[in-house]
């Protein structure tokens, strides 16, 4: 229920489970996360603290609690609790990672930046070791996009595009303001906020990249027209299952930026919003984030984060050159400093 957006029904069921089985820390943790997503931080904090008392080594609770707790000084009892736990043997790498990111947040709050960075690097190093990421494959994929999605090549595709104007795609780097932009647009009565959907990337991969030996696009005229039509039709069917009550739906998967060419061929009336943020702020914000998915394998090393950002800039410059009036750039800095003026422009861009 929670994953399909039925938040209130999910909340009721979590509360019922907890009332019957108070020992189930997993249910308390999921309810706390749900409440956190609704902005109910006080009750969420209470649940995280209950979990820590019941099961001190449940490091997910420490990590999530740290994200909404404001640490005032080093005497905060939660810092001591995490430091003690961090010294214990038998912790998994996942446990250590969660504690490291939580301690980094705590020490940043109290202004101890050397300690904050020490734990931040420790957590990132553990996650980076999971992936052993190199920029080569992403650089080659982006190069194949730039090579094959020219204006001329896209205009020659003989598919029957979908006419729907329901999707609003919000793209860009992670931590560039995509969540903020979606919350703004989805507060409109005719918009359903769907969050980060993997539909577009999965469809693009399955229909256009799966057969590729090196995971790169071929010339567009080597694909059957039916592939482009299935891409658009399948996406609309999937989002209709999520919501049929609203005229518009926001999809804020940042990596849909890779699929903008396919989107505009198959769904030419879709709106594309590109979130832009100062590069150093973006990359540092990414480095401070322990992402819950494996989508952002580049994110746990400062060098590879910078390398990926350079490739992202190349790609977005290409899309602007190929379709100069089809993508609306919204500046994170302008949006936060002059919200009313920027929101009016944003809504106008979304028609």
C-alpha positions as CSV (number, residue, x, y, z in Angstrom):
1,X,0.0,0.0,0.0
2,X,2.8,2.4,0.9
3,X,4.6,1.7,-2.4
4,X,1.5,2.4,-4.4
5,X,0.9,5.7,-2.7
6,X,-1.9,4.6,-0.3
7,X,-0.2,6.2,2.6
8,X,-3.1,6.5,5.0
9,X,-4.2,2.9,4.6
10,X,-0.6,1.7,5.1
11,X,-0.2,3.8,8.2
12,X,-3.4,2.3,9.7
13,X,-2.1,-1.2,9.1
14,X,1.4,-0.5,10.5
15,X,-0.3,0.8,13.7
16,X,-2.5,-2.2,13.9
17,X,0.5,-4.6,13.6
18,X,2.4,-2.6,16.3
19,X,-0.6,-2.6,18.7
20,X,-0.7,-6.4,18.4
21,X,3.0,-7.1,18.2
22,X,4.9,-4.4,20.1
23,X,8.1,-6.3,19.8
24,X,8.3,-6.1,16.0
25,X,10.9,-3.4,15.5
26,X,10.6,-3.8,11.7
27,X,7.0,-2.6,11.8
28,X,8.0,0.3,14.0
29,X,10.8,1.2,11.7
30,X,8.6,1.2,8.6
31,X,6.0,3.3,10.3
32,X,8.6,5.7,11.5
33,X,9.9,6.1,8.0
34,X,6.4,6.7,6.7
35,X,5.8,9.3,9.4
36,X,9.1,11.0,8.5
37,X,8.1,11.2,4.9
38,X,4.9,13.0,6.0
39,X,6.9,15.5,8.0
40,X,5.7,14.0,11.4
41,X,9.2,14.1,12.8
42,X,8.4,14.1,16.5
43,X,6.5,10.8,16.4
44,X,8.9,9.3,14.0
45,X,11.8,10.2,16.4
46,X,10.0,8.6,19.3
47,X,9.6,5.3,17.3
48,X,13.3,5.3,16.3
49,X,14.2,5.8,20.0
50,X,11.9,2.9,21.0
51,X,13.7,0.7,18.5
52,X,17.1,1.7,19.8
53,X,16.0,0.8,23.3
54,X,14.6,-2.6,22.2
55,X,17.3,-3.5,19.8
56,X,20.4,-1.2,20.2
57,X,22.2,-2.8,17.2
58,X,19.4,-2.0,14.8
59,X,21.6,0.5,13.0
60,X,18.9,1.5,10.4
61,X,17.1,3.3,13.2
62,X,20.2,5.2,14.3
63,X,20.8,6.3,10.7
64,X,17.2,7.4,10.1
65,X,16.9,9.1,13.5
66,X,20.1,11.1,12.8
67,X,18.6,12.5,9.6
68,X,15.8,14.3,11.5
69,X,17.5,14.9,14.8
70,X,19.3,18.2,15.5
71,X,22.5,17.6,17.5
72,X,23.4,20.6,19.7
73,X,26.8,19.5,21.2
74,X,29.0,16.5,21.8
75,X,27.1,15.6,25.0
76,X,24.1,14.5,23.0
77,X,23.4,11.0,24.3
78,X,22.8,9.6,20.9
79,X,26.4,10.4,19.8
80,X,27.8,8.5,22.7
81,X,25.5,5.6,22.0
82,X,26.6,5.4,18.3
83,X,30.3,5.7,19.2
84,X,30.0,2.8,21.7
85,X,28.1,0.7,19.2
86,X,30.6,1.5,16.5
87,X,33.4,-0.1,18.6
88,X,31.6,-3.4,19.0
89,X,32.7,-6.5,17.1
90,X,30.4,-8.4,14.8
91,X,29.0,-5.5,12.9
92,X,28.4,-6.0,9.3
93,X,29.7,-3.6,6.7
94,X,26.1,-2.3,6.3
95,X,25.9,-1.7,10.0
96,X,29.2,0.2,9.9
97,X,28.1,2.2,6.9
98,X,24.9,3.3,8.5
99,X,26.6,4.3,11.7
100,X,29.3,6.2,9.8
101,X,26.9,8.3,7.9
102,X,24.9,9.0,11.1
103,X,28.0,10.0,13.0
104,X,29.0,12.2,10.1
105,X,25.7,14.0,10.3
106,X,26.0,14.4,14.1
107,X,29.5,15.8,14.0
108,X,28.6,18.2,11.2
109,X,25.7,19.5,13.2
110,X,27.9,20.3,16.2
111,X,30.6,21.9,13.9
112,X,33.3,19.3,14.3
113,X,34.0,19.1,10.6
114,X,37.2,17.0,10.8
115,X,35.4,14.3,12.7
116,X,32.4,14.6,10.4
117,X,34.5,14.1,7.3
118,X,36.4,11.2,8.9
119,X,33.1,9.3,9.3
120,X,31.7,10.5,6.0
121,X,34.8,9.1,4.2
122,X,34.6,5.9,6.2
123,X,31.0,5.3,5.2
124,X,31.6,6.2,1.6
125,X,34.7,4.0,1.3
126,X,32.7,1.0,2.6
127,X,29.9,1.6,0.0
128,X,32.4,2.3,-2.8
129,X,34.0,-1.1,-2.1
130,X,30.7,-2.8,-2.9
131,X,30.6,-1.5,-6.4
132,X,34.2,-0.9,-7.5
133,X,32.8,1.7,-9.9
134,X,34.7,3.0,-12.9
135,X,33.5,5.8,-15.1
136,X,34.2,4.0,-18.4
137,X,30.8,2.3,-19.0
138,X,28.8,5.4,-18.2
139,X,31.0,7.6,-20.3
140,X,30.6,5.1,-23.2
141,X,26.9,5.0,-22.8
142,X,26.6,8.8,-22.8
143,X,28.9,9.0,-25.8
144,X,26.6,6.5,-27.7
145,X,23.6,8.6,-26.8
146,X,25.2,11.8,-28.1
147,X,26.4,10.0,-31.3
148,X,23.0,8.4,-32.2
149,X,20.4,10.9,-30.9
150,X,21.0,13.7,-33.4
151,X,18.1,16.0,-34.4
152,X,18.2,14.4,-37.9
153,X,18.2,10.8,-36.6
154,X,15.3,11.4,-34.2
155,X,13.2,13.1,-37.0
156,X,13.7,10.1,-39.2
157,X,12.1,7.6,-36.8
158,X,8.8,6.5,-38.4
159,X,6.9,5.5,-35.2
160,X,3.3,6.5,-34.2
161,X,4.0,8.6,-31.1
162,X,1.6,8.7,-28.1
163,X,-0.3,12.0,-27.8
164,X,-0.6,12.0,-24.0
165,X,0.6,15.1,-22.1
166,X,0.2,13.4,-18.7
167,X,3.9,12.8,-17.8
168,X,6.1,15.5,-16.3
169,X,9.7,14.2,-16.1
170,X,12.0,15.8,-13.6
171,X,15.6,15.0,-14.4
172,X,19.1,16.1,-13.4
173,X,21.8,15.0,-11.0
174,X,20.7,13.4,-7.7
175,X,20.6,16.1,-4.9
176,X,20.0,18.9,-7.4
177,X,16.5,19.8,-6.2
178,X,14.4,17.1,-8.0
179,X,12.4,16.3,-4.8
180,X,11.7,19.9,-4.0
181,X,10.6,20.6,-7.6
182,X,8.3,17.5,-7.5
183,X,6.7,18.6,-4.2
184,X,6.0,22.0,-5.7
185,X,4.4,20.7,-8.9
186,X,2.6,17.8,-7.2
187,X,0.9,20.3,-4.8
188,X,-1.2,21.3,-7.8
189,X,-4.7,19.7,-7.6
190,X,-4.4,18.1,-11.1
191,X,-0.9,16.5,-10.5
192,X,-0.1,13.1,-8.9
193,X,3.5,12.9,-7.5
194,X,4.8,9.4,-8.3
195,X,8.3,9.9,-7.0
196,X,11.3,8.0,-8.6
197,X,9.9,5.5,-11.0
198,X,12.2,3.0,-12.7
199,X,9.8,2.4,-15.6
200,X,11.5,4.6,-18.2
201,X,15.0,3.3,-17.6
202,X,13.8,-0.3,-17.5
203,X,11.9,0.1,-20.7
204,X,14.7,1.9,-22.4
205,X,17.2,-0.8,-21.3
206,X,14.9,-3.7,-22.2
207,X,13.9,-2.4,-25.6
208,X,17.1,-0.7,-26.8
209,X,20.1,-1.7,-24.8
210,X,19.5,-5.3,-23.7
211,X,20.8,-6.9,-26.9
212,X,23.8,-4.5,-27.0
213,X,27.1,-6.3,-26.1
214,X,28.5,-3.1,-24.6
215,X,25.3,-1.6,-23.2
216,X,25.3,1.2,-25.8
217,X,22.8,2.6,-28.3
218,X,23.0,1.7,-31.9
219,X,21.9,4.0,-34.8
220,X,18.2,4.7,-34.3
221,X,17.3,3.4,-37.8
222,X,18.5,-0.1,-36.8
223,X,15.6,-0.4,-34.3
224,X,12.1,-1.4,-35.3
225,X,9.5,1.3,-35.2
226,X,7.5,-0.9,-32.9
227,X,10.1,-0.6,-30.2
228,X,9.6,3.2,-29.9
229,X,5.8,2.7,-29.9
230,X,6.0,0.0,-27.2
231,X,8.2,2.3,-25.2
232,X,5.6,5.1,-25.0
233,X,2.5,2.8,-24.8
234,X,4.0,0.6,-22.0
235,X,5.0,3.6,-19.9
236,X,1.5,5.2,-20.1
237,X,0.0,1.9,-19.1
238,X,2.2,1.6,-16.1
239,X,1.5,5.1,-14.8
240,X,-2.2,4.6,-15.4
241,X,-2.0,1.8,-12.9
242,X,-0.6,4.2,-10.4
243,X,-3.1,7.0,-10.9
244,X,-6.1,7.6,-13.2
245,X,-7.6,10.5,-11.3
246,X,-5.2,13.3,-12.2
247,X,-4.4,14.8,-15.6
248,X,-0.7,15.0,-14.9
249,X,1.9,12.8,-13.1
250,X,5.4,13.7,-12.0
251,X,8.2,11.2,-12.4
252,X,11.4,12.4,-10.8
253,X,13.9,9.7,-11.6
254,X,17.1,11.7,-12.2
255,X,18.6,9.2,-14.6
256,X,15.7,9.6,-17.0
257,X,18.1,12.2,-18.4
258,X,19.7,9.3,-20.3
259,X,16.3,8.6,-22.0
260,X,15.2,12.1,-23.0
261,X,15.7,11.3,-26.7
262,X,13.5,8.2,-26.5
263,X,10.9,10.1,-24.4
264,X,10.6,12.9,-27.0
265,X,10.3,10.4,-29.9
266,X,7.7,8.3,-28.2
267,X,6.0,10.8,-25.9
268,X,6.5,14.2,-27.7
269,X,4.0,16.1,-25.5
270,X,5.6,15.1,-22.2
271,X,7.1,17.9,-20.2
272,X,10.8,17.7,-19.2
273,X,12.1,19.8,-16.3
274,X,15.8,19.8,-15.7
275,X,17.1,20.7,-12.2
276,X,20.4,22.6,-12.2
277,X,22.5,23.2,-9.1
278,X,26.0,24.5,-8.5
279,X,28.4,21.6,-9.3
280,X,30.4,21.6,-6.1
281,X,27.3,21.8,-4.0
282,X,25.7,19.0,-5.9
283,X,28.7,16.7,-5.7
284,X,29.3,17.3,-2.0
285,X,25.6,16.8,-1.3
286,X,25.8,13.5,-3.2
287,X,28.8,12.4,-1.2
288,X,27.0,13.1,2.1
289,X,24.1,10.8,1.0
290,X,23.8,7.1,1.8
291,X,21.5,6.2,-1.0
292,X,19.0,3.3,-0.4
293,X,19.3,2.0,-3.9
294,X,22.3,0.8,-6.0
295,X,21.5,3.3,-8.8
296,X,24.2,5.8,-7.9
297,X,27.3,3.6,-7.9
298,X,29.5,6.6,-8.7
299,X,28.4,8.5,-5.6
300,X,30.8,7.1,-2.9
301,X,34.1,8.6,-4.2
302,X,34.8,12.3,-4.8
303,X,36.7,11.7,-8.0
304,X,34.1,9.4,-9.6
305,X,31.3,11.8,-8.6
306,X,33.1,14.7,-10.3
307,X,33.8,12.5,-13.4
308,X,30.1,11.5,-13.6
309,X,29.0,15.2,-13.2
310,X,31.2,16.1,-16.2
311,X,29.5,13.4,-18.3
312,X,26.0,14.6,-17.1
313,X,26.9,18.2,-18.2
314,X,28.0,16.9,-21.7
315,X,24.7,15.0,-22.0
316,X,22.4,17.9,-21.0
317,X,24.3,20.3,-23.3
318,X,23.7,17.8,-26.1
319,X,19.9,17.6,-25.4
320,X,19.7,21.4,-25.3
321,X,21.4,21.6,-28.7
322,X,19.2,18.9,-30.2
323,X,15.9,20.2,-28.8
324,X,16.5,23.7,-27.6
325,X,12.9,24.5,-26.6
326,X,11.9,21.1,-25.2
327,X,13.6,21.2,-21.8
328,X,13.0,23.7,-19.0
329,X,16.0,24.4,-16.7
330,X,15.1,25.3,-13.2
331,X,17.9,26.7,-11.0
332,X,18.0,25.3,-7.4
333,X,19.6,28.5,-6.1
334,X,17.0,30.7,-7.8
335,X,14.1,28.5,-6.7
336,X,15.2,28.7,-3.0
337,X,16.0,32.4,-3.1
338,X,13.1,33.7,-5.2
339,X,10.5,30.9,-4.8
340,X,7.3,32.8,-5.9
341,X,8.8,34.1,-9.2
342,X,10.5,30.8,-10.0
343,X,7.4,28.7,-9.1
344,X,5.3,30.8,-11.5
345,X,7.8,30.2,-14.3
346,X,7.9,26.5,-13.4
347,X,4.1,26.1,-13.5
348,X,4.0,28.0,-16.8
349,X,6.6,25.6,-18.2
350,X,4.3,22.7,-17.2
351,X,1.4,24.4,-18.9
